[in-house]
Every structure is written in structure tokens, then in C-alpha cells.
Amino acid sequence: MPAAFYPALYTINGAWLAFMGVWLVLAFNTKRTVYREPVYQRLTYFAGAVAAFFLLRRATRHGLPVTSTAEVLGAVLCVLGIGLAIMARLQLGRNWSGMVTVKKEHTLITTGPYRFVRHPIYTGILAAIFGTFLALIPSLSAGGVFVLFTAIFYLKLRREEKLMRQTFPTEYPAYQQRVKALIPFVM
């Protein structure tokens, strides 16, 4: 591995470790779940993640050359994406769940990063994944993994939005009209 590779690698690994640490610590402080999506729906995300894992294994073996510009840009994008996801997770507080759920006394969060996109955790994670691949393993297979994760998050957000419209029949449709789902002002 070239020496220029290590700062990007360490930065990206540190960002992902911070992400996992925050998620682990905060996972134990959530409201009681009153509705959870069926197991068969959750399995679709798992199946997509397994497929992504196998694509990623191929990507690490057949990567394209990494440039120092791509390393820096990718590391910055990864850190910014993880930062956004963590900020959004903190903003959700006890309403958060890794699954499509409704919590007891669920509240609709439209402040913080949720002012700009309805699903900033997904936006942040996707930016971090893209940055990681750009810096460390740019390849068509890695691009396929990114597309697969985008599809998984899109499927999940569609299910979440349906549930939010049912839970907040007046507020959520108005929120959807004001705020884009993943990319501010675009989509």
C-alpha cells in the first residue's frame, strides 16, 4: 500500500468506528416500540446487505488505481457523511429505531438536519459509503454496492414514509411537500 493511502484509511476507519460507537451507545436509550414492520420486510434489507457484501469482496480484488485527490475527497466525504448521520441520530433522540417502527409517544422531528432532508441518516450513510469507496476501492463493483445500498435505503424510506403518513396524517404530508427525501432541494 502506498504511504499516501494510510491517512485516508485511518480517517475513514475512525469515522466508521465513531459511527458504530454512537449507534451502539444510543441504541439502549429509545422509547418502547408500539409497531414494528413484519420480519419478511426486514429480511429484504438483510438480503440486500448480504448481496452488497459479496459485491464488495469482488470490489476489493478488482479496484481501479486510487489517486491522492480521490483519497482526500473520499475521506472528507466520509467524515461529513458520518457527521451528518450522527447529528441526525442525536436529533431523533429516543424516537430512533433501526427498523421501520412507531414508538410510544412518537414525535415528528423536523428540526436540525431534518429541516433540509427527511432522511438525513440515510443521506449521511450513503455519502460516507461513497466517500469510502472513492478513497479506498474505486471500482465498478464498489459502484454496484453503492447503488445497492441506495436501493435498500430507498425501499426502507418508502416504508417509513407510509407509516409516518399514517401516524401523522396532517403533519407528515405537509413536511413531505416542504422537504426533499435525501438530497436538499433535489430529491
SVG drawing of the C-alpha trace seen along z (x, -y; Angstrom):
<svg xmlns="http://www.w3.org/2000/svg" viewBox="-54 -24 59 37">
<polyline fill="none" stroke="black" stroke-width="0.4" points="0.0,0.0 1.4,-3.5 2.1,-5.7 -0.3,-8.3 -3.1,-5.7 -2.8,-5.5 -4.1,-8.9 -7.3,-8.3 -7.6,-4.8 -7.2,-5.8 -9.5,-8.8 -12.2,-6.6 -11.8,-3.8 -12.0,-6.3 -15.2,-7.8 -16.9,-4.4 -15.8,-3.4 -17.2,-6.7 -20.5,-5.9 -20.7,-2.4 -19.8,-3.6 -22.5,-6.3 -25.1,-3.9 -24.2,-1.2 -24.4,-3.6 -27.6,-5.3 -29.4,-2.1 -30.1,-1.4 -32.0,-4.6 -35.1,-4.5 -38.8,-4.7 -40.8,-1.5 -41.9,-0.2 -45.7,-0.1 -45.4,1.1 -42.6,2.8 -42.6,3.8 -43.0,7.5 -40.0,9.8 -40.3,10.5 -39.9,6.8 -36.8,6.6 -35.3,9.6 -35.3,7.6 -32.7,5.2 -30.7,8.1 -30.7,9.9 -29.5,6.6 -26.7,6.2 -25.5,9.8 -25.5,9.1 -23.6,5.9 -21.0,7.8 -20.3,10.3 -20.1,7.4 -17.7,5.6 -15.4,8.6 -15.1,8.5 -14.5,4.8 -11.5,5.1 -9.9,7.5 -10.5,5.6 -10.2,2.0 -9.0,-0.8 -6.0,-2.9 -6.6,-5.4 -5.4,-8.9 -4.4,-11.2 -7.2,-13.6 -9.7,-10.8 -8.3,-9.7 -8.7,-13.2 -12.1,-13.9 -13.4,-10.5 -12.1,-10.8 -13.7,-14.3 -17.0,-13.0 -16.9,-10.0 -16.3,-12.2 -19.0,-14.7 -21.5,-11.9 -20.8,-10.2 -21.1,-13.6 -24.5,-14.2 -25.8,-10.8 -24.6,-11.2 -26.2,-14.7 -29.5,-13.3 -29.4,-10.4 -28.9,-12.7 -31.7,-14.9 -34.1,-11.9 -33.2,-11.0 -35.4,-8.3 -37.6,-8.1 -34.9,-6.3 -35.1,-2.7 -33.0,-0.7 -36.3,0.8 -39.4,-0.8 -41.3,-1.4 -43.6,-3.7 -42.6,-4.4 -44.8,-5.1 -45.5,-8.9 -43.7,-9.1 -42.9,-12.7 -42.3,-14.0 -38.8,-15.5 -38.4,-18.4 -35.6,-20.3 -31.8,-20.1 -30.7,-18.1 -34.4,-17.2 -35.0,-20.7 -33.0,-20.0 -33.8,-16.4 -36.4,-13.9 -33.9,-11.1 -30.5,-12.7 -29.2,-9.5 -29.6,-7.7 -28.1,-10.7 -25.1,-10.7 -24.5,-7.0 -24.7,-7.0 -22.3,-9.9 -19.9,-8.0 -20.2,-4.8 -19.5,-6.7 -16.5,-8.5 -15.1,-5.3 -15.3,-3.7 -13.9,-6.7 -10.9,-6.9 -10.1,-3.2 -11.6,-1.0 -12.9,-2.8 -14.3,-0.1 -17.4,0.8 -18.2,3.4 -18.0,0.8 -20.3,-1.4 -22.7,1.5 -22.5,1.8 -23.3,-1.9 -26.3,-1.5 -27.5,1.5 -27.3,-0.4 -29.1,-3.3 -31.9,-0.9 -32.1,0.6 -32.4,-2.8 -34.9,-4.0 -37.1,-0.9 -36.8,-1.4 -37.6,-5.1 -40.7,-4.5 -42.0,-2.1 -41.1,-4.6 -42.9,-7.4 -46.0,-5.3 -46.0,-4.7 -45.3,-8.3 -48.2,-9.5 -50.5,-7.1 -49.0,-8.2 -49.0,-11.9 -51.8,-12.3 -51.7,-16.1 -48.2,-17.0 -46.2,-14.5 -47.7,-15.2 -47.0,-18.9 -43.5,-18.1 -43.0,-16.0 -44.1,-19.0 -41.6,-21.3 -38.5,-19.0 -36.9,-16.6 -36.2,-13.0 -32.4,-12.6 -30.8,-15.5 -31.7,-19.0 -33.7,-20.9 -33.3,-18.0 -34.7,-14.6"/>
</svg>
